[in-house]
Amino acid sequence: MSPRVFLGWLLALVFLVVSGVQVAFSTDAVRARHKTLQSLQGRLDAASEEYSRLQIELAAVAAYQNVERTAEDELGMSFPDAVQRVEP
């Protein structure tokens, strides 16, 4: 085997090994990013659930009956017996 052919085969083998190592590192990086993505999606789901619960709680607190009860019980407010029109 001539030195040129041997050098060609050796160079091809080196490139093959280097590309294999690069594939391994790339695969590991993709797995790490996928794990991070899954973690962030879980946090997003949890935050979305919490936001939905808070919206429901806000709607319940802001309901007319609750506002009226809070005004009467905590603030001592009441509806007037007669309504008077005030002119500017």
Secondary structure, 3 states (H helix, E strand, C coil): CCHHHHHHHHHHHHHHHHHHHHHHHHHHHHHHHHHHHHHHHHHHHHHHHHHHHHHHHHHHHCCHHHHHHHHHHCCCCCCCCCCCCCCC
